[in-house]
Amino acid sequence: MYKLPEEQIERITSLLREGKPLPEDYKASLFETKKEYELVYADKAREEDILADTMAVPLQVVKTFQSSNTDVDWANMLIFGDNLQVLKSLLQMKQNGKLKNSDGTSGVRLIYIDPPFATKQDFRGSQDQKAYQDKIVGAEFLEFLRKRLVFIRELLADDGTVYVHLDWKKGHYAKAIMDEVFGEHRFRNEIVWCYSGPTRKMDDFPSKHDVILRYCPKGTCVFNGNDVTVPYSENFMARRKYSEGEGGIYAGRENQVAKEEYVQGKVPEDWWTDIPSGGQISRNELTGYPTQKPERLLNRIVRASSRPGDIVLDCFAGSGTAAAVAEKLGRRWIGVDCGKLAIYTMQKRLLRIAESKSLDDPKKKYGKDCAPFALYNAGLYDYKALKELPWEQYRQFALALFQCRDEPHAIGGLALDGHLGDASVMVFDYQKHESAMVDRTFVEQLHAALGKKIRSRFFLIAPAGSVAFLEDYIELDGVKYYILRIPYSIIEEIHNRGFSKLKQPVSELDVNDTVDAVGFDFVQTPTVDCTYSLEKVKDPDLLNQESKECVIGIKQFESRVISKKPVNLANLESLSMVMLDYDYDGKVFDLDDIFYAEDLKKNGYEVRFASEKIDGQCMIIYLDIFGNEKREIKKLSDFTKRKGR
């Protein structure tokens, strides 16, 4: 072991006593480093701290689809929430033996992610608008990505593969980070996806490729070369042709094995030119979601690096291409996204998958319903549904919500539920004691039973409505009795960190903006007041002069935010978007149209659409920037004709 010289020890001790920072060059002497090289940048966390400090969040089932055919061992997962926290929760599932492929092996076989590129480059999306501009740049973006890669490494099966899809501007930075996280010797390919398309650039070479980095972090990995072969070029085959009877047979060597190999084709090189760009996606595949990737691209990746029954994970799921392809290829899948637009886009895509095109023959329909899948909330919860859970499920959820270990035990004859750190935790049974309140007398009674048998802290989880005082804790004889209120957000003193809410976009530019949403919150339905009218078309053309438009005039939109720190948002300021299902079936919201807040603001907060679009009844979802929804169901008769209109 290396021993510091006495003068260095004295110098370091002196600086620490004076409260001054240590010079950077002391780092190598004081701390053992595991890597020969690494990227150094601001606010870079240790891997151990990332794994330990990231909060897991319980998964709350919102709805199960195709449940009549539910596999007892597995249902696919569509998860709304911050993907870092979800990855921590999935890792806990793996550690508890609940994340398995159909062959019984633990972990995820294939992870594909298409994270924000952080390039400030504009992309064209639907309605001829720019798709997004990434705002996480530089070191912040690298650390954002690195945190997720650390969890991805732990989540993978022993023969799992990860593909990270980036553009040409950030691929080299990501390569350095991935070498650091996975090991440079685990690198397999830098796949260059080349595509063509119209361009107006005449003063430079147009940039027409993405980079997909492929790693096998555990050493070995599944690779099904025979499933992804492509034909040899005509020129190559012509050079290999020789005459054998009237038919032509191709071979490099004159033996049957070689002949079969040439007929079968070859594994594609690491430059892919045979898959058109996202801008050339066929109409029957197009979802309208910005940055959508073609199914042909994911078809090659999923076929190559997984087998039927394997789990495929995409934690930047977006339009759901990875999930849709995994579904068609008989894989299990998990899709995670922090945007409600992405969640509804994927939900619709999967429920209508039978009408989509076949992967084997684009001229044919896939023709099968999707396998069972469940929609989960992770970090933003429906408190009403939570309170309706059976007591044991509520108890487990409450413990998980506050990162407590489910460890029933007793102290002084009093039954307790778990631990937070080394402190005991009790979940207040409000269902058993409906009229009881957690007041100061209740805490004093707890202290009388526990005070001499516990250390300096004790935690009590209780519904906010059952707590009769405002303090975060009551201190008695040096013991702090903390109250963890549901549904209030996590107390900063306990977790020593800030709290960020999920952020929903207000324009198509913002669809892929990403934030780290640390903690949890509960659904708070916004206050919405609208007028519903039937009017003449605002901008008529020759075809619709006699038609009518349904007009929704949004007069009031205010979000309710439960927080100790006041959040002051003006009327309409918290609106994210309005989503419509024009022929709502009364069961499942089927996204048909989107109106972003920035566009609505320019139009006086009016939503306008052709009246003939309503078939029976429509569902309208008003979404705020925190992910909360207000839902309305309207028939055409609810849109009244204005006088003189």
C-alpha positions as CSV (number, residue, x, y, z in Angstrom):
1,M,0.0,0.0,0.0
2,Y,1.3,3.5,-0.9
3,K,2.0,5.8,2.0
4,L,1.9,9.5,1.7
5,P,4.9,11.5,2.7
6,E,4.6,13.3,6.0
7,E,4.7,16.8,4.4
8,Q,1.8,15.9,2.2
9,I,-0.2,14.6,5.1
10,E,0.4,17.8,7.0
11,R,-0.5,19.9,4.0
12,I,-3.8,18.0,3.4
13,T,-4.7,18.1,7.1
14,S,-4.1,21.9,7.2
15,L,-6.3,22.5,4.1
16,L,-9.1,20.4,5.6
17,R,-9.0,22.2,8.9
18,E,-9.2,25.5,7.1
19,G,-12.1,24.3,5.0
20,K,-10.3,24.8,1.8
21,P,-10.6,22.6,-1.3
22,L,-7.8,20.1,-2.0
23,P,-5.7,20.6,-5.1
24,E,-6.7,18.4,-8.0
25,D,-3.3,16.7,-8.1
26,Y,-3.9,15.1,-4.7
27,K,-6.7,13.0,-6.2
28,A,-4.5,10.3,-7.6
29,S,-2.6,10.0,-4.3
30,L,-5.7,9.8,-2.1
31,F,-8.1,7.8,-4.1
32,E,-7.6,4.5,-5.9
33,T,-8.7,4.6,-9.5
34,K,-9.9,1.6,-11.4
35,K,-9.3,2.8,-15.0
36,E,-6.2,3.6,-16.9
37,Y,-8.0,6.5,-18.6
38,E,-11.4,8.1,-18.4
39,L,-13.2,11.3,-19.4
40,V,-13.1,13.9,-16.7
41,Y,-15.8,16.5,-16.5
42,A,-17.8,18.5,-14.0
43,D,-20.2,16.7,-11.5
44,K,-19.1,13.2,-12.6
45,A,-20.4,10.8,-10.0
46,R,-18.8,7.5,-8.8
47,E,-20.5,4.4,-10.3
48,E,-21.0,3.1,-6.7
49,D,-22.9,6.3,-5.8
50,I,-25.0,6.1,-9.0
51,L,-26.2,2.6,-8.1
52,A,-26.7,3.3,-4.4
53,D,-28.2,6.8,-4.5
54,T,-30.6,6.5,-7.4
55,M,-34.1,6.1,-6.1
56,A,-36.2,3.2,-7.1
57,V,-39.9,3.9,-7.6
58,P,-42.7,1.3,-7.3
59,L,-44.6,0.5,-10.5
60,Q,-48.3,1.2,-10.2
61,V,-50.5,-0.7,-12.6
62,V,-52.7,1.7,-14.5
63,K,-54.3,-0.7,-17.0
64,T,-53.7,-4.2,-18.4
65,F,-54.4,-4.9,-22.0
66,Q,-55.3,-8.2,-23.6
67,S,-55.5,-9.6,-20.1
68,S,-57.7,-12.6,-21.1
69,N,-54.6,-14.2,-22.6
70,T,-52.2,-13.3,-19.8
71,D,-49.1,-15.4,-19.4
72,V,-48.7,-16.3,-15.7
73,D,-45.0,-15.8,-16.0
74,W,-44.8,-12.5,-17.9
75,A,-46.7,-9.6,-19.3
76,N,-45.0,-7.0,-21.4
77,M,-44.4,-3.6,-19.7
78,L,-45.1,0.0,-20.9
79,I,-43.9,2.3,-18.2
80,F,-44.5,6.1,-17.8
81,G,-41.7,7.7,-15.7
82,D,-38.2,8.9,-15.4
83,N,-36.1,6.1,-16.9
84,L,-33.2,6.3,-14.4
85,Q,-35.5,5.5,-11.5
86,V,-37.3,2.9,-13.5
87,L,-33.9,1.2,-14.4
88,K,-33.2,1.0,-10.6
89,S,-36.6,-0.6,-10.1
90,L,-36.0,-3.1,-12.9
91,L,-32.6,-3.9,-11.4
92,Q,-34.4,-4.7,-8.1
93,M,-36.7,-6.9,-10.1
94,K,-33.7,-8.8,-11.5
95,Q,-32.2,-9.2,-8.1
96,N,-35.4,-10.6,-6.8
97,G,-35.7,-13.1,-9.7
98,K,-38.6,-11.3,-11.4
99,L,-36.9,-10.2,-14.6
100,K,-36.4,-13.4,-16.6
101,N,-36.4,-14.5,-20.2
102,S,-38.6,-17.3,-21.3
103,D,-35.7,-19.8,-21.0
104,G,-35.4,-18.9,-17.3
105,T,-32.2,-16.9,-17.6
106,S,-32.0,-13.7,-15.6
107,G,-31.7,-10.2,-17.0
108,V,-32.4,-8.4,-20.2
109,R,-31.1,-10.0,-23.4
110,L,-31.1,-6.9,-25.6
111,I,-31.2,-3.2,-24.8
112,Y,-31.5,-0.7,-27.6
113,I,-31.7,3.0,-26.7
114,D,-32.0,6.1,-29.0
115,P,-31.3,8.9,-26.5
116,P,-31.5,12.6,-27.3
117,F,-28.5,13.5,-29.3
118,A,-27.7,16.8,-27.6
119,T,-26.5,18.4,-30.8
120,K,-28.8,21.4,-31.1
121,Q,-29.5,20.1,-34.6
122,D,-33.0,20.6,-35.9
123,F,-35.0,17.7,-37.3
124,R,-38.1,17.9,-39.3
125,G,-41.1,16.2,-37.9
126,S,-44.8,15.9,-38.6
127,Q,-46.7,18.9,-39.8
128,D,-43.5,20.2,-41.4
129,Q,-42.2,21.4,-38.0
130,K,-38.9,20.8,-36.4
131,A,-39.0,17.6,-34.3
132,Y,-36.8,18.7,-31.4
133,Q,-33.7,20.4,-30.3
134,D,-31.7,18.7,-27.6
135,K,-30.9,20.9,-24.7
136,I,-28.8,18.7,-22.6
137,V,-25.3,19.5,-23.8
138,G,-21.7,18.9,-22.9
139,A,-20.9,17.3,-19.6
140,E,-24.5,17.3,-18.5
141,F,-25.5,15.1,-21.4
142,L,-22.5,12.8,-20.9
143,E,-23.3,12.3,-17.3
144,F,-27.0,11.9,-18.0
145,L,-26.2,9.1,-20.5
146,R,-23.5,7.5,-18.3
147,K,-25.8,7.1,-15.3
148,R,-28.2,5.1,-17.5
149,L,-25.4,3.0,-19.0
150,V,-24.2,2.0,-15.5
151,F,-27.7,0.5,-14.8
152,I,-27.9,-1.0,-18.3
153,R,-24.7,-2.9,-17.6
154,E,-26.2,-4.3,-14.4
155,L,-29.5,-5.2,-16.0
156,L,-28.2,-7.2,-19.0
157,A,-28.2,-11.0,-19.0
158,D,-24.8,-12.7,-19.0
159,D,-25.0,-12.9,-22.8
160,G,-26.8,-9.6,-23.3
161,T,-26.1,-6.9,-25.9
162,V,-26.6,-3.2,-25.8
163,Y,-27.0,-0.9,-28.8
164,V,-26.7,2.9,-28.4
165,H,-28.0,5.0,-31.3
166,L,-26.5,8.4,-31.6
167,D,-25.7,10.9,-34.4
168,W,-22.3,11.7,-35.8
169,K,-21.7,14.7,-33.5
170,K,-21.9,12.8,-30.2
171,G,-20.9,9.3,-31.1
172,H,-17.3,9.7,-30.3
173,Y,-18.0,11.0,-26.8
174,A,-20.4,8.2,-26.2
175,K,-17.8,5.7,-27.3
176,A,-15.4,6.9,-24.7
177,I,-18.1,6.7,-22.0
178,M,-19.1,3.2,-23.0
179,D,-15.5,2.0,-23.1
180,E,-15.2,3.3,-19.5
181,V,-18.5,1.8,-18.3
182,F,-18.4,-1.6,-20.2
183,G,-14.7,-1.9,-21.0
184,E,-13.1,-1.2,-24.3
185,H,-12.6,-4.9,-24.9
186,R,-16.4,-5.4,-24.8
187,F,-16.8,-3.2,-27.8
188,R,-18.1,-5.1,-30.9
189,N,-19.2,-2.6,-33.6
190,E,-19.6,1.0,-34.6
191,I,-22.5,0.5,-37.0
192,V,-22.8,3.4,-39.5
193,W,-26.4,3.7,-40.7
194,C,-26.2,5.6,-44.0
195,Y,-29.2,7.0,-45.7
196,S,-29.8,9.4,-48.6
197,G,-32.3,12.1,-49.2
198,P,-32.8,15.5,-50.7
199,T,-30.6,18.3,-49.3
200,R,-30.1,22.0,-50.2
201,K,-26.6,22.1,-48.8
202,M,-24.1,23.2,-51.5
203,D,-21.3,24.5,-49.3
204,D,-20.4,21.3,-47.5
205,F,-20.8,17.5,-47.6
206,P,-24.3,16.7,-46.3
207,S,-24.4,14.7,-43.1
208,K,-26.5,11.6,-43.8
209,H,-25.7,8.9,-41.3
210,D,-26.2,7.9,-37.6
211,V,-23.9,5.9,-35.4
212,I,-25.0,2.8,-33.5
213,L,-22.5,1.5,-31.0
214,R,-22.8,-2.2,-30.1
215,Y,-21.3,-3.7,-26.9
216,C,-21.4,-7.1,-25.2
217,P,-20.7,-5.9,-21.6
218,K,-20.5,-9.4,-20.0
219,G,-18.2,-10.9,-22.6
220,T,-20.2,-13.3,-24.7
221,C,-23.5,-12.4,-26.4
222,V,-26.2,-13.8,-28.6
223,F,-25.7,-13.2,-32.3
224,N,-27.9,-14.8,-34.9
225,G,-26.0,-14.2,-38.1
226,N,-28.2,-16.5,-40.1
227,D,-31.3,-14.4,-39.3
228,V,-30.0,-11.1,-40.7
229,T,-28.3,-12.1,-43.9
230,V,-28.5,-9.9,-47.0
231,P,-28.0,-10.9,-50.6
232,Y,-24.6,-10.6,-52.2
233,S,-24.3,-7.8,-54.8
234,E,-25.1,-8.6,-58.4
235,N,-21.6,-7.8,-59.5
236,F,-20.1,-10.1,-56.9
237,M,-22.5,-12.9,-57.9
238,A,-21.7,-12.4,-61.6
239,R,-18.0,-12.8,-60.9
240,R,-18.7,-16.1,-59.1
241,K,-21.0,-17.5,-61.8
242,Y,-20.1,-20.6,-63.7
243,S,-22.1,-22.8,-66.0
244,E,-23.6,-26.0,-64.9
245,G,-26.3,-27.1,-67.3
246,E,-28.8,-24.5,-68.4
247,G,-29.3,-22.9,-65.0
248,G,-26.7,-20.8,-63.4
249,I,-25.2,-21.7,-60.1
250,Y,-23.0,-19.4,-58.0
251,A,-20.0,-20.4,-55.9
252,G,-16.5,-19.3,-55.0
253,R,-15.4,-22.9,-54.5
254,E,-16.9,-25.8,-56.4
255,N,-18.6,-27.5,-53.5
256,Q,-22.2,-27.7,-52.3
257,V,-21.5,-25.9,-49.0
258,A,-20.1,-22.8,-50.8
259,K,-23.0,-22.8,-53.2
260,E,-25.5,-22.8,-50.3
261,E,-23.7,-20.0,-48.6
262,Y,-23.8,-17.8,-51.6
263,V,-27.5,-18.4,-52.2
264,Q,-28.2,-17.7,-48.5
265,G,-26.4,-14.4,-48.5
266,K,-24.0,-12.8,-46.0
267,V,-24.1,-11.0,-42.7
268,P,-24.2,-7.3,-43.4
269,E,-21.1,-5.3,-42.8
270,D,-21.0,-2.5,-40.1
271,W,-22.2,0.1,-42.6
272,W,-25.9,-0.2,-43.5
273,T,-27.1,1.4,-46.7
274,D,-30.1,-0.7,-47.4
275,I,-32.4,0.8,-44.7
276,P,-34.1,4.2,-45.6
277,S,-34.1,7.0,-43.1
278,G,-36.9,7.9,-40.7
279,G,-38.0,10.5,-43.1
280,Q,-38.9,7.8,-45.6
281,I,-41.0,5.6,-43.3
282,S,-44.0,4.2,-45.2
283,R,-47.4,5.7,-44.5
284,N,-48.9,2.6,-42.8
285,E,-46.0,2.5,-40.3
286,L,-45.8,6.2,-39.6
287,T,-47.1,7.3,-36.2
288,G,-46.5,11.0,-36.4
289,Y,-44.1,11.0,-33.5
290,P,-41.0,13.0,-34.0
291,T,-37.7,11.1,-34.5
292,Q,-39.5,7.8,-35.2
293,K,-37.1,5.1,-36.4
294,P,-38.0,2.6,-39.2
295,E,-39.0,-1.0,-38.2
296,R,-36.5,-2.4,-40.7
297,L,-33.7,-1.0,-38.6
298,L,-34.9,-2.5,-35.4
299,N,-35.9,-5.7,-37.2
300,R,-32.2,-6.3,-38.0
301,I,-31.0,-5.5,-34.4
302,V,-33.6,-7.5,-32.6
303,R,-33.2,-10.6,-34.9
304,A,-29.4,-10.4,-34.5
305,S,-29.1,-10.1,-30.8
306,S,-32.1,-11.9,-29.2
307,R,-34.2,-15.1,-29.5
308,P,-37.9,-15.6,-29.2
309,G,-39.0,-15.2,-25.6
310,D,-36.0,-12.9,-24.7
311,I,-36.6,-9.6,-23.1
312,V,-35.9,-6.5,-25.2
313,L,-35.7,-3.1,-23.4
314,D,-35.9,0.4,-24.7
315,C,-35.8,3.0,-22.0
316,F,-36.1,6.0,-24.4
317,A,-39.0,4.3,-26.1
318,G,-40.5,7.3,-28.0
319,S,-42.8,6.0,-30.8
320,G,-42.3,2.4,-29.7
321,T,-40.5,1.0,-32.7
322,A,-38.4,-1.4,-30.6
323,A,-41.4,-2.6,-28.7
324,A,-43.5,-3.1,-31.9
325,V,-40.7,-5.1,-33.6
326,A,-40.0,-7.2,-30.5
327,E,-43.8,-7.9,-30.4
328,K,-43.8,-9.1,-34.0
329,L,-40.8,-11.2,-33.5
330,G,-42.2,-13.0,-30.4
331,R,-39.9,-11.3,-27.9
332,R,-40.8,-10.0,-24.5
333,W,-40.5,-6.3,-24.2
334,I,-40.2,-3.3,-21.8
335,G,-40.7,0.3,-23.1
336,V,-40.1,3.3,-20.8
337,D,-40.6,6.9,-21.5
338,C,-41.2,10.1,-19.5
339,G,-43.6,11.6,-22.0
340,K,-47.3,11.0,-22.1
341,L,-47.4,11.6,-25.8
342,A,-44.9,8.7,-26.2
343,I,-47.0,6.5,-23.9
344,Y,-50.2,7.1,-25.8
345,T,-48.4,6.7,-29.2
346,M,-47.0,3.3,-28.1
347,Q,-50.3,2.2,-26.6
348,K,-52.1,2.9,-29.9
349,R,-49.4,1.3,-32.0
350,L,-49.4,-1.9,-30.0
351,L,-53.2,-2.2,-29.8
352,R,-53.5,-1.8,-33.6
353,I,-50.5,-3.9,-34.4
354,A,-52.6,-6.5,-36.3
355,E,-53.3,-3.8,-39.0
356,S,-49.6,-2.9,-39.4
357,K,-47.3,-4.4,-42.0
358,S,-45.5,-7.7,-41.7
359,L,-41.8,-7.6,-41.1
360,D,-41.3,-10.5,-43.6
361,D,-43.5,-9.1,-46.3
362,P,-44.3,-5.4,-46.2
363,K,-47.2,-6.0,-48.7
364,K,-49.0,-8.1,-46.1
365,K,-50.5,-7.2,-42.7
366,Y,-49.0,-8.6,-39.5
367,G,-52.5,-10.0,-38.7
368,K,-52.1,-10.8,-35.0
369,D,-53.2,-9.1,-31.8
370,C,-50.5,-8.1,-29.4
371,A,-49.5,-10.2,-26.4
372,P,-50.7,-9.0,-23.0
373,F,-49.1,-5.9,-21.7
374,A,-49.6,-3.6,-18.7
375,L,-49.3,0.2,-18.5
376,Y,-47.5,1.4,-15.3
377,N,-46.9,4.7,-13.6
378,A,-43.5,5.1,-12.0
379,G,-43.0,8.3,-10.1
380,L,-46.4,9.9,-10.8
381,Y,-49.2,8.0,-9.0
382,D,-53.0,7.9,-8.8
383,Y,-53.6,8.3,-5.1
384,K,-57.2,7.3,-5.3
385,A,-56.3,4.0,-6.9
386,L,-53.5,3.5,-4.4
387,K,-55.9,3.9,-1.4
388,E,-58.2,1.3,-3.0
389,L,-55.5,-1.4,-2.9
390,P,-55.8,-4.3,-0.4
391,W,-53.9,-3.4,2.8
392,E,-50.8,-5.6,2.2
393,Q,-50.4,-4.2,-1.3
394,Y,-50.8,-0.7,0.0
395,R,-48.2,-1.4,2.7
396,Q,-45.7,-2.7,0.3
397,F,-46.2,0.2,-2.1
398,A,-45.9,2.7,0.7
399,L,-42.6,1.2,1.9
400,A,-41.2,1.1,-1.7
401,L,-42.3,4.7,-2.3
402,F,-40.0,6.0,0.5
403,Q,-37.2,3.5,-0.3
404,C,-37.8,1.5,2.9
405,R,-36.9,-2.2,3.2
406,D,-39.8,-4.5,3.7
407,E,-38.6,-6.1,7.0
408,P,-41.4,-6.8,9.5
409,H,-40.2,-6.8,13.0
410,A,-41.3,-6.0,16.5
411,I,-39.9,-3.7,19.3
412,G,-41.4,-3.7,22.7
413,G,-44.3,-5.8,21.5
414,L,-45.2,-3.2,18.8
415,A,-45.4,-4.6,15.2
416,L,-43.3,-2.5,12.7
417,D,-43.0,-2.8,9.0
418,G,-39.5,-2.2,7.9
419,H,-36.3,-0.1,8.0
420,L,-35.0,3.1,6.4
421,G,-31.3,3.0,6.8
422,D,-30.9,1.6,10.4
423,A,-34.1,3.2,11.6
424,S,-37.4,1.4,12.0
425,V,-40.5,2.2,9.9
426,M,-44.2,1.9,10.6
427,V,-46.9,2.1,8.0
428,F,-50.0,3.6,9.6
429,D,-53.0,1.3,9.1
430,Y,-55.6,3.9,8.2
431,Q,-57.9,1.2,6.8
432,K,-58.1,-0.5,10.2
433,H,-58.3,2.7,12.2
434,E,-60.5,4.9,9.9
435,S,-61.3,7.5,12.5
436,A,-57.8,7.6,14.2
437,M,-55.4,10.5,13.5
438,V,-51.7,10.8,13.7
439,D,-51.5,13.7,16.2
440,R,-48.9,14.7,18.8
441,T,-50.6,12.3,21.4
442,F,-50.2,9.4,19.0
443,V,-46.4,10.2,18.6
444,E,-46.0,10.5,22.4
445,Q,-47.6,7.1,22.8
446,L,-45.2,5.7,20.3
447,H,-42.3,7.3,22.1
448,A,-43.5,5.8,25.4
449,A,-43.3,2.3,23.9
450,L,-40.2,2.8,21.8
451,G,-38.1,5.7,23.0
452,K,-35.6,3.7,25.1
453,K,-35.3,0.9,22.5
454,I,-34.6,2.8,19.3
455,R,-31.9,5.1,18.1
456,S,-32.2,8.8,17.1
457,R,-34.8,8.4,14.3
458,F,-38.1,6.7,13.6
459,F,-40.3,6.9,10.5
460,L,-44.0,6.8,10.3
461,I,-45.7,6.6,6.8
462,A,-49.3,7.9,6.8
463,P,-51.8,9.5,4.5
464,A,-51.5,13.3,4.6
465,G,-55.2,13.5,5.6
466,S,-54.6,11.4,8.7
467,V,-51.8,13.7,10.0
468,A,-53.0,16.4,12.4
469,F,-49.8,18.6,12.5
470,L,-47.6,20.3,9.9
471,E,-44.1,19.6,11.1
472,D,-42.0,17.1,9.2
473,Y,-40.9,15.5,12.5
474,I,-41.5,15.7,16.3
475,E,-38.5,15.4,18.5
476,L,-38.9,13.8,21.9
477,D,-35.9,13.2,24.2
478,G,-33.5,13.4,21.3
479,V,-35.5,11.0,19.1
480,K,-36.9,12.4,15.9
481,Y,-40.2,10.9,14.8
482,Y,-40.4,11.7,11.0
483,I,-43.8,11.7,9.3
484,L,-43.6,10.6,5.7
485,R,-46.9,11.9,4.3
486,I,-48.7,10.4,1.3
487,P,-49.2,12.0,-1.2
488,Y,-46.8,14.8,-0.5
489,S,-43.4,14.8,-2.2
490,I,-40.4,13.3,-0.5
491,I,-39.0,15.5,2.3
492,E,-35.7,16.9,1.2
493,E,-34.1,16.6,4.7
494,I,-34.4,12.8,4.5
495,H,-33.0,12.2,1.0
496,N,-30.8,15.3,0.9
497,R,-31.6,16.1,-2.7
498,G,-33.9,18.3,-4.7
499,F,-37.1,17.2,-6.4
500,S,-37.9,17.7,-10.1
501,K,-41.2,16.9,-11.7
502,L,-41.5,15.1,-15.0
503,K,-41.7,17.7,-17.8
504,Q,-44.1,17.4,-20.7
505,P,-43.5,19.3,-24.0
506,V,-45.4,22.4,-25.0
507,S,-44.3,22.2,-28.6
508,E,-43.0,19.5,-31.0
509,L,-39.6,21.0,-30.6
510,D,-39.6,19.9,-27.0
511,V,-40.8,16.3,-27.4
512,N,-37.4,14.8,-26.6
513,D,-36.3,17.2,-24.0
514,T,-35.2,15.2,-20.9
515,V,-34.9,15.9,-17.2
516,D,-33.9,13.8,-14.3
517,A,-37.1,13.6,-12.3
518,V,-35.9,12.6,-8.8
519,G,-38.6,11.5,-6.4
520,F,-42.3,11.0,-6.9
521,D,-45.5,12.9,-6.9
522,F,-49.2,12.2,-7.2
523,V,-51.7,13.0,-9.9
524,Q,-53.4,16.3,-9.3
525,T,-56.2,16.9,-11.9
526,P,-55.9,20.3,-13.4
527,T,-58.8,22.8,-13.3
528,V,-60.1,23.3,-16.8
529,D,-62.9,25.5,-18.1
530,C,-63.7,25.5,-21.8
531,T,-66.3,26.5,-24.3
532,Y,-67.5,24.1,-27.0
533,S,-68.9,25.6,-30.2
534,L,-69.7,24.7,-33.8
535,E,-68.5,27.3,-36.3
536,K,-67.8,28.0,-39.9
537,V,-64.4,26.9,-41.1
538,K,-61.9,29.6,-40.1
539,D,-59.7,29.3,-43.2
540,P,-61.9,27.8,-45.9
541,D,-60.8,26.5,-49.2
542,L,-62.8,25.3,-52.3
543,L,-63.6,22.0,-50.7
544,N,-64.8,22.9,-47.2
545,Q,-66.6,26.2,-47.6
546,E,-69.9,24.7,-46.3
547,S,-68.3,22.6,-43.6
548,K,-68.3,23.2,-39.9
549,E,-65.5,23.1,-37.3
550,C,-65.7,22.1,-33.7
551,V,-64.0,24.7,-31.6
552,I,-62.8,24.3,-28.1
553,G,-62.0,27.6,-26.4
554,I,-59.7,27.1,-23.4
555,K,-60.5,29.8,-20.9
556,Q,-58.9,28.4,-17.8
557,F,-56.2,25.8,-17.2
558,E,-54.6,25.7,-13.8
559,S,-52.5,23.0,-12.3
560,R,-52.6,22.0,-8.6
561,V,-49.2,21.5,-7.3
562,I,-48.7,20.0,-3.8
563,S,-45.5,21.4,-2.5
564,K,-44.1,23.2,0.5
565,K,-42.4,25.6,-1.9
566,P,-45.0,27.8,-3.6
567,V,-45.2,27.2,-7.4
568,N,-46.8,30.2,-9.0
569,L,-48.1,29.5,-12.5
570,A,-50.3,31.9,-14.3
571,N,-53.5,30.8,-16.0
572,L,-52.8,28.6,-19.1
573,E,-49.0,28.6,-18.3
574,S,-48.9,24.9,-17.2
575,L,-50.7,23.6,-20.3
576,S,-48.6,21.1,-22.3
577,M,-51.0,19.9,-25.0
578,V,-54.5,18.7,-25.9
579,M,-54.9,15.2,-27.3
580,L,-58.0,13.9,-29.0
581,D,-59.5,10.5,-29.8
582,Y,-62.2,11.3,-32.3
583,D,-64.0,7.9,-32.0
584,Y,-63.5,7.0,-28.3
585,D,-64.8,3.5,-27.7
586,G,-65.5,4.1,-24.0
587,K,-62.6,1.9,-22.9
588,V,-59.2,2.8,-24.3
589,F,-58.0,6.3,-25.4
590,D,-56.8,5.9,-29.0
591,L,-54.7,9.0,-29.9
592,D,-55.8,10.7,-33.1
593,D,-54.6,14.3,-32.9
594,I,-52.3,16.5,-30.9
595,F,-52.4,20.3,-30.3
596,Y,-49.3,21.7,-28.6
597,A,-49.6,24.6,-26.1
598,E,-47.3,26.9,-28.0
599,D,-49.4,26.5,-31.2
600,L,-52.6,27.0,-29.2
601,K,-51.2,30.2,-27.7
602,K,-50.7,31.7,-31.1
603,N,-54.3,30.9,-32.0
604,G,-55.9,32.3,-28.8
605,Y,-56.0,28.9,-27.1
606,E,-58.6,27.6,-29.6
607,V,-58.6,23.9,-30.7
608,R,-60.2,23.6,-34.1
609,F,-61.0,20.5,-36.1
610,A,-63.5,19.4,-38.8
611,S,-66.8,18.4,-37.2
612,E,-67.1,15.2,-39.3
613,K,-64.1,13.8,-37.5
614,I,-66.2,13.0,-34.5
615,D,-67.7,9.5,-34.8
616,G,-70.1,8.9,-31.9
617,Q,-68.1,10.5,-29.1
618,C,-64.6,11.9,-28.7
619,M,-62.3,12.0,-25.7
620,I,-60.3,15.1,-25.0
621,I,-57.3,15.0,-22.7
622,Y,-55.9,18.3,-21.4
623,L,-52.3,17.6,-20.3
624,D,-50.2,19.8,-18.0
625,I,-46.4,20.1,-18.0
626,F,-46.2,17.7,-15.0
627,G,-48.0,14.8,-16.7
628,N,-51.4,15.4,-15.0
629,E,-54.6,15.0,-17.1
630,K,-58.1,16.3,-17.3
631,R,-60.4,14.1,-19.4
632,E,-63.6,15.1,-21.1
633,I,-66.0,13.1,-23.3
634,K,-68.0,15.0,-25.8
635,K,-70.5,14.3,-28.6
636,L,-71.1,16.4,-31.6
637,S,-74.3,17.7,-30.0
638,D,-72.2,19.2,-27.2
639,F,-70.6,21.6,-29.6
640,T,-73.3,24.3,-29.8
641,K,-73.7,26.6,-32.8
642,R,-72.9,30.2,-31.9
643,K,-75.3,32.9,-33.0
644,G,-74.2,34.6,-36.2
645,R,-71.6,31.9,-36.9
